[in-house]
Amino acid sequence: MDHRTPSPQIPRNAARQAAESWTFLREAARDLRTTGAVAPSSRALARTLTDPVATCGSRPLSVLEAGAGTGAVTRALLSRLPRGSHLDVVEANPRFTERLRRLVDHHPAPVVRHVRAEVHQAYVEELDTGRRYDVIVSGLPLTNFTPDLVDRVMARYLDLLHPGGTLTYFAYLGTRRARTLLAPRDEARRHAAVDQVVGAYQRRYATGRWTVFANLPPAHVWELRRPTVEAAAPSHPLPLLPGAEQ
């Protein structure tokens, strides 16, 4: 049984989370292309998104985080990356980028475990670091994008992965149903088209899906894996995995 006393940092963490939540709301009002969430990822969601890092063992990893926001998942990655790993963090919002650079500069992982972390202000579909990745973690608000952009982003993720590499991303529960009921018809059609694009990638590459209720809102986490040997595209649609609706 764990008898450790509670950390005195809890009030500070609570204040940080409150400040980050307000920042998300403000930035979402400014630009839904770069900020599609209403709150930072919870610890439970961040841990589930970064679990592939833990399953890779102790070898150094090359990891990409896209759409890092205020850094909730970045902190989880820095805490879990093995010694000698490299982390590229890409974020299009310049105000978030500055926060992320401060986070990376003051996190102990780069010093203690020789983790190299770089923050890039860019759109992921335009990112060119010259590297491929063992793990990609995406926090991008795909349901806010056009279907063509979603296809470009997902294709770019698969291209950036090493064969056998893993992509994780999340989708809020119930967004399709809510937009069908409440959104204008054109917006509901756009969302349905995005679902079709993402569903095609899920059918071909998905290896797992988990539901995280301890998040605002609750979310599905999807895991996709680039095959070690690329197969030809199927000539007929594959059955949709259970729970593919976003």
N, C-alpha and C positions, 0 to 999 in steps of 0.2 A: 504494500500500500504506500502511496506517495504522501509523505507528511510534510512536504515543503510548504513554507509559508507563502501566501499570495505575493505576487510581484508588486513592489511599490509603483511600477510604471503603469498600472492599469488606468489611473485617472488621466495620465498624459496620453495614453493610447486612445482613450475615449474622446479626448479633446481633438486629437488628430483625426480620428474617424469622422467626427462631426464637421470639422473644417473641410475634409475631403468631400463629404457628402454635399455640402453647400457649393463647393467648387464644381462638382459634377453638374448640379442643377443649373448653375450659372453658365457653364460652357455648353451644355446641351441647348440652352435657349439661344446661344450664339450661333452654333453650327452643329447640326445633327450628323454631318459627314464625318466629323472627327470625334464627336461625343454622343453616343447613342444610349448610354446607360443613365439611370436616374440616381444611382449610388455606386460607390466603389464595390469591387468584388469582396465578399466576405472571406474570412479565413478558411471556411469550409470549401468555398468555391475555388479559392486560390490553391488550396492543397490538392483538390481533385484535378485541377488543370495541370498541376506540376508533378503529379504522381509518376509520369513516365521517366522523369529525371531520376527518381529514386530506384526505379526498376532496372536502370542501366548499369548498376553496380558502381564501382569506385573509379572506373576509367575516366579520363578527362573527356568532357563533352563539348560540342559546339551547339549552342542553343540560340534561337531567335524568339524574341517576344514582340508581337505586333499589336499596336493599339494598347499601350501600357497604361494610359490614363495617369492617375496620381501615384501609381506604383504598388498597389496592393499585391499583385501577382509578382512584380519585380522583387519585392522583399522576400516572398516565398522562394523564388528561384535562387536568389543570392544565398539564402540560408540552406538550400539543399544541393547546390551544385558541388560536384566532387573537386578536389584539388586539381588545379591546372586547367580548369574549363574556361571556355570563352563564351560570353553572353553579349549578343547584340540586341539592343532595345530600340525599336522604331516607333515613333509617335509623331503624328502630323501637327498636333496642337502645340504652338510655341510656348504657351503658358505651362502646359503639362511637361514639356521637354525640359524647361528650367528646373522644375521640381524633381524630375527624374535624375538630372545630372547632380543635383545636391544629394539625392538619396544614394546614388552610386558612390559619390565622393566620400560619404560619411559612413557607409556600411563597412563592417569589419571583414567581410568575406574576401575582398580583393587583397587585403594585407595578410590575413591569417592563412588563407588557403590558396593564395596566388591565383585568384579568379580574375580574369581580365574582362571588364565590362565597358561597353561603349554605347552611348545614346546617340541616335540618329534622328534628326527632324526631317521626316520624309513620309510619303505614302509608300506602303509596303510593295505595291505593284511596280514602283519605280526604284526600289532599293537595289543597290548593286555593291555588295561588300566583297565579292569574289570568293565567297565561302558557300559551302553546303552545310546542312545542319542535321544533327542527330535527332533533335526535338525542336518543334515549333509550337509555341503557345500563342493563340490568337484571342485578343479581347475586342476585335473589331465588331461594330454593330452592323452585321451583314444584312439584317432585315431592314435597315434604313437605306440600303444601296439599290441601284438599278440591277436587274438581272444580269446584264452584260458585265457590269463592274464586279459583281459577285463571282461570275465565271472567271474573270481575269485574276481576281485575288486568289481563288481556290487553285487555279492552274499554276499560279506563281508559287504558292505554298508547296505543291507537289514537286515542282521543278527545283525548288531550293532544298528539298530533303535529300539526304543520302538514301540510296536503296535500303529499305528496311526501317527508315526513319519514321518518326511518329509526329502527327499533328493533333493537338487538342484545341477545341473551341467550345463555346457555350451558346445556348439559345434559351431565352426566357420561355417559361411555360405559358401556354394560352395566348400567345401574341396573334396567331392566325385567327383564332375565334374572336378575339376582341376587335381586331381590325375589320373583320367581316361584318360585325354587328355595328360598329361605331364609325368607321372611316368612310370617306367618300368612295364611290365605286372604283374610280381609277386607282386609288391608293390600295384598295383591297385586291384589285387585279395585279398590281405590281408586287404586292406581298406574296400572292399565290404563285407568281412566276418565279420569285426568288426561292420559294420553297421547292419548286420543281428543279431548279438548278442545284441547290444544295442536296436535295434528295438523290439526284443522279450520282453525286460524289459519295454520298453515304452508301448507296447500294453497291458501288464498286470498291470502296476502300475502307469502310467502317469496320473496326474490330471491337468496339465496345461503346456503351452508352450508360451513363449514371445520372441519377436525379439528385440534385442538391437542394433540399428544402430550406436549409439554414442560409438563405440568401434573400435579398430584396431586389426583384421578385425571385421566387424559386426558379431554378434553371436546370436544363439538361446539359451534361457535358458529353460531347462526342469525341471519340478517338478514331482517327484515320491513320492508316499506315501505307506508305509507298511500298509497292511490292519489290522484292529483291530482284525479280525478273519481270519486266513489264509484259503483261498479257495483252493480246489484241482486244479491242473494245468489243463487248458483247453485241451480237446481232439482234438480240431481243431484250427488252427491259427485264432486270432482275427484280425479284419481289422486294418491296420496301421493308426495311427493318421495323419492328414494333416501336411505336412512339416517335416516328420520324416527323410527325406534325410539330411545328414550332409554335 
